[in-house]
Amino acid sequence: MLSMLRAHGLDAGPTQRPLLTGFLTSLPADVPAIATLHAFGTLGALTDAANISAASAVLAVVACLALGGLLYGSLFRRAANDQRGGWLFGLAFGFLLWMLGPIPLLQWLPERPVLSGYPAMGLLLGQLIWGLTLGVAFPLVHQRLLGGLEDEPPQRSESTGPRAAADPHLKRKAPEVEQ
């Protein structure tokens, strides 16, 4: 599927920064996610299970979600910049990360599940809210991070580039060979 999207401009250009955008967008998306985790008691269950402080648990969640933001930017690249469908990309990505990350690590690998009941539901809801916020905010943050080509030197000739391919008057003249 990604090869099909690549044909329609998935690859990021030289002025786009999808990794940086994903990382920076994940930081404000962490706020509603952590609030949800706290409201459902997920953070308390994590601190009890890992025997760490609440601040350490919050920092671990922020670090994991920042890595998720980097992964989001590297996976979707320019497709994540869609303002109409970004919310759906983000929501689906939040669900995917929930299935690939916390569920195997917290539910299947230990002898008994670390989270159950409301804390487990809070983890799912927190991941979904994080993904939704990430998908909605990504295009807004990305617009501010786009670089420009204003500092690039002008092209040497008008006979190169996409305009030259479409306009027969701008084609290069072949050098004449002396015989």
N, C-alpha and C positions, 0 to 999 in steps of 0.2 A: 504494500500500500504506500509506503514512503517513497518508492520510486515513482509512483504515479503523481504524488504531490510534488516531487522534485521537478517534474516537467512543468508544473505551473508556478514555479518560483519559490519553492520551499527553502532553497539555499540562501543563507544570509549574505548580503553584499558586503563590500568593504567598509561601509559606514554604519552598519547595523551591529548591535551588540546584544545578542539574545541571552548570552550567559550572564552578563552584568545585569541586564534587565530582570532576568529571572531571580537572581540573587537579591537585588534591591527591592523587587516587588514582594518577595516572600517575607521580608521583615515587617512591613505594615500588615500583611495578611496574617501574621502570627498573633496579633493582638486579639481579634475575635476568636481565633482558635484556642488560645490559652485561656481566655475568659470562659469559653465553653467547657474546656477540660477542668477548670477550677469549679465551675457551677455543678458539674455532674460528679465531682469527687474523684476524677481520674488522676489528677496530680497527687492527691493524697494517697491513693492506692499505689501509685508508682513510687512515691517516696517511702512508703511502708515496705514495699516489696524489695526495693533496692537498698534500703537503709541509708538514704541520703537526705540532704536537706531539701526544702521546697525550692530554694533558689537554684540549687544544682539541677533539680528536675526541670525547672523552667529553662535553664541554659541548655540542657541536653535536648529539650523539645525544640528550642529555637535553632540549635545547630542542625538537627535532623531536618527540620523544615527548610532551612536555608539550602541544604544539599538538595532537597526536593525542588526548590526553586531553580537551582542550577540545572538540574535534570530536566525540568519543564522547559526551560529556555533552549537547552541543547536538543531536546527531542522535537519540539514543535517549531522552533525557529520563527520564520516569518508567518507561519500559519497561526501562531499564538497572538499575532498582532491584529486579528480580526475582531472588530468591535462588536459585531452582531453575534458571532459564535464563540467568542472567547470565554464566556461564562460556562458554556457547555464543555469546552476543552478543559477548563479548570476543574469543573465538577467531576468530570470523568477521571481526570488525572489524580484528584484527591482520593477518589474511590480506589483507583489502581494502587496508589501508594499505601493506602490502608490495608489492602489485601496482600501486598508484597512485603511490607515492612513490619508494622506492629503486630499483625495477626500471627505470623510465624514466630516472631521473636518473643511475644508475650503470652500467646495462647497455646501454641503447639509444642514448642521446644521444652519449656519447663515441665516438671512432673505434674503440676496442676496449674490451671490457668491463673495468670496474675490478675486479670481483670474479669469481673463478671457483674451482671446486673447493670445498674446505672453507670458505673465507671466505664464499662465496655461500650454502652450506647453513647456515652460522652466522647469516647475515642473516635467512634465512627462519625458522629456529628461534627466533632472538631476538625477531622480531616476533610469532611465535605465542605464545611464553612471556609476552611483555609483554601481549598481548591477553588471554590466559587469566587472568593475575594481575589485570589491570585489571577484567575482568568479575566475578571472584570478590570482589575487594576493594571494588568500587563500592558495593554495598548496605551494607557495614559502615561505610564512611566517610560515606555519605549519611545514615545514622541519626543520627550525631553532629552533622551540620550542619543538620538540619531545624530551622527556626525554629518558634516557637509563636505562637499568636494570643492568648495570655493578656493581653498588653498592649493589645489592641484594646479600644476602648470598647464597652460593651454595645449591642446593637441597640435602637433607639428603641421598637420595637414588636414584639410577637410575631407580628404579622400579615405579616411578610416572611420570605423564605427558603424553603428546601425543605420545612420542616415545615408552613408555612402552605399550601403548594400541595397537600399530601396530607391535611391535616386541615380539614374544612369549618368547624369551630368557630372556627378562628383567622383566617378570611378577614376582610378589611377590610370595614367597612360603608361603603357608598357615601354620600357627603355628600348630605344632602337639599337639594333645590333649591326655593327659595321661588318661588311663581308669583304 
